[in-house]
Amino acid sequence: MLRAARQRIEDNCLARGILYPWWVPLLGLAGQVICVLLALDQRDALWPLDPLVLTVPLTLAPAVAQLGWRVWVPWWLDALPAVLATAWLLSVQPTYDVLSPVDAAPGLLAFVIAEITARDGVLRGTAVAAVSYAVLGVAALASGLVGLGVYAVFLEVGFAVGAMLLWQMRALVAEREAREAAWQQATTAERERIAREIHDLVAHSLSVTLLHITGARHALRDVVDGSASPSDAIDEADAALGDAEQIGRRAMADIRRTISTMSEPDTGLRQPLPGAGDIAALVRQTAEAGLDVRYEEQGDPARLSGAAGLGLYRIAQESLANVAKHAPATATRVRFSVGRNGAHLTVRNRLEGQVRAPDGVGSGLAGMQARAEQLGATLSAGPSGQDWVVDVRLGAGTPGCSVAKLVGDRLPDVPAVAVEVPR
């Protein structure tokens, strides 16, 4: 039952944007009840019972309505019973002794001011405080209330406590919102990264697989045309289909490994990601699938960092996949150089037919743009004369370039670059 009551209090508060724990409103309510009971004892109203005892249910009424019946009471109606109960108690002179040298009734107003300020804001708390000061002033004039200055300090303390609680709650809300925004941003960035990885894997693997299948189909057609012997054509088709099967299985394994990072914890078994040194093998694999591609390399790709090498590898992979998709019969040239001034990657192929603007469905150019931005590199992709050219330049002042790798320094990030796309 206690757990259910705690949960009801917190749910009632959260439904109205109040993030205090359950014990905060209970402490405030307990303080009000204690003040009322002490004030009744000072007036000898507890026994025999006196009509002043009705101030207890009057004080408890808003809390019972809100916590028991889940009826949200407006701030002014919440404070009104406590103000009336205090005024009623102050109309009767208390009996002071050593254990109670001051009247406990004004303490009820202090708790109400703290509650309204912490829950409903400074302006409404100030309004309740003004009414409370008026009640004390009337009591001092009408019934000769002694110690008005002390009771005024009580109200000031209540207002200060409520304001501090309000500030802490607003700071907590701002922190939670900032944390939620950061989490959403990190989640979106990670999803985009995984989507780019899967896209690059699938696009390249399917492109190379299709080239092998095309080669097998051409070999079988040569048998029908009589331009090749059946045994040679079967051997050629079998080799092409075997290569296609091998590439497909490898792509499935890579996709499973990439997706598993979203749901499985780190087991410590990591497989190396491709880097700049693997671009030559990538071109060789594409050439074996039947694409007319030549590769030129200058410098040492190992001088690049792992992040820079992976980004350049993925850009080259996507560029070759686009060639296999849109212009498989054209000659392609890939040039990659690494020097003291940075790295330079170029993929160039002849245009076939009319160049069409991107339809917005694919993510190849957008993926290359994102990777270039992560590296701080400049990337341009578009027609140049009779060729389609993808050009990536990683300067010496950008993270991951050869100079930064050699000296072992981490250079600051650079602003994102513009990507040129065909119109």
N, C-alpha and C positions, 0 to 999 in steps of 0.2 A: 504493500500500500504506500509506503514511504517512497519507493522508487517511482511508482505511478504519479504520486503528487509532485515529485521533483521534475519528472518528464513533462507533466502538464504545465508547470510554471515556466519551464524553458521554452516549450512550444508556444505558449501564449505570448512570451516576450519576443521570440524569433519571428512570429507572424506579424509583428509590428515593428520589426527592425531594431529591436533592443537586444544587445548581445551580452548582457550581464548574466553571470551564473545564477543558478537557482537560489543560492543562499543570500545574495545581496538583497532582493526584495523581502525575504523572510527576516533578515536582520533588521531592516527598516520597520517592518510590521511589529516585530518583537519589541523594538525600542519604543514605539508608540504605545503599545499595551502596557509596558512597564511604567512609562511615565504616567499613564492614566491611573494605574493601580496605586502608585506611590502618592499621587495627588488625592485619590480617594481615601487612602489611609491617613494622610495629613488632615483630612476633614472628618475623620471618624465616620465615614459613609459606608464602610465595608460591612460592619456589623454593629448594631442592627442595620438591615438594608435601608438604604436611603434612595430617593429618586435619582441622585447623582450617579448611581450604579449604571443607569442607562447610557452613560457616556462610553461604557465599554463596547456594547453592541453598535453604538453609533460610530465609534472609531473603526470597528471591524467590518462594517457594512461594505465599503468599497472593495476591500480585499476579498471578502467572501463572494461578492458578485463577479469579480474578475477571475479568481482562481477556482472557485467552486462551480459557478454557472457559465464561466467563460464569456462573460459580458464585459466588453471593454468600456470602462467608465471614462468620460472626458476628464481632462485634468482639473477643471474647475469644480466638477462634481465630486472628484476624488478628494480634493482638499477641503471642500466645504464642511463635511461632517467633523473633521478634526478641528477646524476653526470654531465651529459651533460648540463642540465639546469643551474646548479650552475656555471659550468665553463663559460657558455655564460654570465650569470649575472655578474660574477666577472671580465669579460673582459671590462665592462663599469664602470667607476668610479661613486660611489654614492654621494649623497649630504647629509651630516650629519647635524643634527640640535639637539635641546634639547630633542625632543621626540624620536629621533632615533640616539643615539650617536654611535652605532655600526652597521655594515652591517648585514642585516638579511639573506643574501644569504647562508652563511655557516650553518645557523640553519637548512636549508633543508638537508644538509649532516648528521647532527646529528640525525634527525628523521629517515633517511634512514638506518643509521647504527643500530639504536635501533630496527627498524623493522626486518632487515635481521638477526640480532643476536638472537632476541626473537623467530623468526619463523624458521630459518634454521640452527641455531647453532653458536657456538663461532668461529669456524674456518672460516666459510664464512663471519661472521660479521667482523672478523679481516681482511679478504681480502678486504672488502668494505672500512674499516677504512683506510687501507694502501693506497688505491687509492684516498680516500678523502684527506689524508694528502699530497699526491703528487699534487693534484689539488690546494690545498692551497699554497703549496710551489711554484708552477709555477706562480700562481696569484701574490704572493708576489714579485717574481723576475721580472715578465713581466709588471704588471700594478701598482706596488708599493702598494700592499695591506697592510694596517696599522692594527696593533693589531693581528698579527699572533698567539701570545701566547694565547690570549683570545679565539680565534676561535678553537685553538687546545684543550682547555679545554672543549668547546662545544662538540667536537667529543668524548672526554673521557667520558663526562656525558652521551651522547647517547649510547655509548657502555656499560657503567655500567647499565643503565636502561634496555637495552635489555637483558643483562646477568641475571639480577635479575628476569625479567619476564620469561626467559627460565627456570631458576631454579625452580621458583614457579610452572610452568606448569609441569615440570618433577616430582616434589614432588606430585602434584595433581594426575598425572597419576599413580604413584606408590601407592598412598593411595587408589585410586579406584580399582586398580588391587588386592591389599591386601584385601579390603573389599569384592570384588567379590569372591575371593578365600575362604575367611572365610564363606561367605554366602553359597557357593556351598558345603563346608565341613559340615556346620551345616545342610543344607538340606539333604545331603546324610545320615548323621548320624540319623536324625529324620526319614527318610524313612526306614532305616534299622531297627530302633527301632520299628516302627509301623508294619513292615513286620514280625518281630520276634513275636510281640504280637499276630498278627492275625494268624500266623502259629501255635503258641502254643495253642491258643483257638480252632482253627479248628481241629488240629491233635488230641488233647485230646478229644474234644467233639465227633468227628466222631468215635474215637476208642471206647469210652464208649457206644455210640449209637449202633455201630455194635455189641458190646457184648450183649446189650439188645435184638437186633433183632435176634442174634444167639440163645439166650435163648428162645425167642418166637417160633422160627422155630423148635428147639428141642422139645418144649412142644407139638407143633402140630404133630410132627413126632411120639412122644410117643403115641398119640391117634391112628395114623395109625398102629403102631406096636402092639397096644393093651396093652401096659404096663402102661397106665394111663387112667383114666376116662375122657370123653369129657368135663364135667363141670370143673374139676380141671385144665385140660390143657388149656381150654379157659380162665379161670381166670388168670392162670399164664402167658399166652401169652398177655392178655389184660394189665396186670400189667407191663410186660416188655415193650410193645409198648408204654404205657403211660409214663413210665420213659424215654424212648427214645425220645418221643415227647417233654417232659419237658426239657430235656437236649438240644435238638435242638433249642427250642425257647430261652432258656437262652443263648446259644451260639450266635444266631442271634442278640440278644439284646447287648451282649458284643461286637460283631463285629461292629454293628452300632455305638455304643458309641466310639469305638476306631477310626473308620473312621471319625466320626464327628469332632474329634479334629484337623483334617487336614484342614477343611474348615469353621468351625463355631467358633466365638469368645467365650471367656470364659464367661459363664453366671453365674458363681458362684455356680452352682449346681454340685457338684462333688460327685461321688460315690466312696466308699473306694475300693482300690485295695487289692487283696489278699496278705497275708504276711506269715511269718513263722508259725504263729499260725493256719493257715488254711491248712497246709499240712496234718494233721490228717483227716480233712473232705474230702480232695482230695482223700486220700487212701480209706476212707470209701465209697465214691461214686464209686470208681473203683471196690471195692469188691462187692458192691451191684449189679454191672453190670455183675458179674459172674467171675471176675478174682480172682485167688487164691493169695491173697496178705495179708501179715501180717505187722504190723507197731509197731515199738518200738521208744519211745521218752524219752529223758532224759534232765533235765534242763528246763529252762523257755524260750520259744521262744520269749516272749515279750521283752527280753533284747536286741534283735537285732533291728537295725534301719529298717525303712520302705523299703529303697532301698535294703538292704541286704535280708530282708525277702521275698520281691517280687522276687528277683533273684533266691533264693533257691527254692521258690515255683514253678517258671517256669521250673527250671531244673528238679525238681521232676515230674512235669506234663508231660514234654517231655519224660522223662525216662519211665513213666508208659504207655504213648501212644505208645512208641516203643515196649514195652513188649506186649501190646494188639495187635499190628500189626504183630509182628514177632514170638512171642511165647506165645499165649494166654492160652495154656494148661499147662504151667509150673508154679511152685510155685515161688512167688516173695517175697522178704523181703526188707522192707524199714526201715532204722535206722537213727534217727535224734537226735543229742545231741548238747546241748548248755552249755558251761561252761566258766570259767574265761579265759581259753586259746583259746577261739574261738568257732566255730561251725563246725560240721562234719555231712555230709549227704551221705548216701550210699544206692544205689538201686541195688539189686543183684537178678538175675534170672538164671535158668538153661538154657543152650544152647540147641537149637533144630536143628539138622542137621549140615551142614557145614557152618561155618561163612564166609560170603562174604564181600569183601571190599566195601566200599561206592562207589556208582556209580557217585557221584557228582551232582545228580539231587536234592536230598533232602537237607533240611537246618537244620535238627534237631541237629546234632553234631556241626555244625557251629554256630547255635544259642546258644547252651549251652556254647560253647567256648567264644562267645562274652559276654555273661552274666557273666561268670567267670572272664573275663578280666576286665569288669566294676567293679566288686567287689574287684579285686585284690586277688582272690582266686586261688587255684590250683585245676585243674580238670583233671581226667583221665577217659577214657571210652574205654573199650575193654575187651577181654576175659581174664579170670583168672582161669586156670584149666578148670573145666566143667561149669563154670558160666560166665555170662556177667555182668560186674561190672561197675557202674558209681559212682565215688568217688569224692566228693567235700569237700575241707577243707578251711575254712575261719579262718585265724590265728588271734591272738590277736593284731597284729600290723597293720591290714588292716582296711580300712574304713568300718564302719557299724557293726563291731563285738561287742561282748557283753561288753568288757572292755571299748571301746571307747564310747559306749552308756551310760554306768553307770557314767563315769566321766564327760560326756558332752563335750568332746574335739572332734575337727575335725582333724583327722590325715591326713597327705598328701597321695596323690595317690602313688601306687606302680607300678612297671613295669608289663607289660602283662606276662602271664604265658603260658607255652607250654601245648598243649592238645595231649594226646596219643590216636591214633585211630588205629583200626585193619588194618593190611596190607593184 
